[in-house]
Structures are given as structure tokens and as C-alpha cells.
Amino acid sequence: MYRTKVTRKGQITIPKAIREDLRILVGDTVVVRRGAGKIIVEEPKKDIMELFGKWKWFDSEMENKIKSVWKGWDAKSMLRHKHDS
């Protein structure tokens, strides 16, 4: 268990061990919700679409090619097929 203070602006620091465990990086978005008298901070969900624009060599033509490949891709069915082999 960790203790953290709330600042005047209502901010808290997520302890380093928890950030590392959940792979929360600088600039990531986390989900904060209230539940059963607790504040719950959930790890960010990584999405391939978040990567667009992160690399200098990544232009709109490359983005369109990748989007066309990923369009309709179903992660659950891909995992199912992988385990069936």
C-alpha cells in the first residue's frame, strides 16, 4: 500500500512501482472512476491508432496503408486461430 497527498489542484502522484507494474508512461491517459467508496485508477489501454504521428518518418500515406491493413482485424479471432493451431 502506498500513501500519496492530494495537491491544491487535486492532483496525486501514482507511485513509481505501480506505474512500472501497469506500464503507465509519461503522457499516457488513465481511467479514473469511483467505486464502493474508493478511487480506482485503471491502466491505459494501448491502441495501435495511438501510434500514428509518433514517428517523424510516419506520413499520411503510411498511415493510410496501415489503417487499410488493420481495418476489420479482429484480435479475438486472431488469438483463437493461434491457439487452435
Summary of the structure (lengths in Angstrom):
residues: 85
radius of gyration: 18.4
end to end distance: 42.3
largest distance: 55.5
contacts: 121
relative contact order: 0.08
helix: 38%
strand: 12%
